[in-house]
Amino acid sequence: MSDMASQAPTPAATPAPAPALAVRGLELRRAVARPGGPDGAQSPASPPPVSPPLAGPPLVGPVDLTVERGQVVCLVGPSGCGKSLTCMALLDMLPDSVVRAAGRIRVNGQAVDGAPPERLRLLRGREAAYVLQNPASCFDPVFTIGAHFEETLAAHPSVVSANGTRPDWRAAALSALREVGFADADAILRHYPFQMSGACSSG
């Protein structure tokens, strides 16, 4: 019996889950416009060519970063050192004036580098999110909070029902607001961004 037990196959080890975020060798540089056409010549009769910008002076990096599931990681540094640009690069949201010159980025084990636009659209807001620290730069003051919810949920739909319709955005918005502690969630949807303050939960 002991010999048979010793020859029993050892169960395969369960592979460890991929990190929530893995960044290797990320380097960001200032974008430099290409002079003239593909051959460098400039013709006033023809429209400017559409081509990717050249990588100019370095701005950030190289950056190596790993965030395990359930882990909190802080980027600390003086103003202008590249913290925001680094975070924007993780979801391919860099401004036109900056290019990613090198590096690999994986979110939940899936590559962000070179991902098609549809894949990035599904990734943003569902598997990873970038929350801006300045509300003036992420909310349109002429639209209500409800309108912002509707736009976001339309761009990032959750599970589509069997008949092909999308979930009701209003019900999803009310559920999310109540989950984080807003008692009068319906009133919040009618607020404009400038009305959102520490006392906005009172309606």
Secondary structure, 3 states (H helix, E strand, C coil): CHHHHHCCCCCCCCCCCCCCEEEEEEEEEEEECCCCCCCCCCCCCCCCCCCCCEEEEEEEEEEEEEECCCCCCCCCCCCCCCHHHHHHHHCCCCCCCEEEEEEEEEECCEECCCCCHHHHHHHECCCECCCCCCHHHCCCCCCCHHHHHHHHHHHCCCCCCCCCCCCCHHHHHHHHHHHCCCCCHHHHHHCCHHHCCCCHHHC
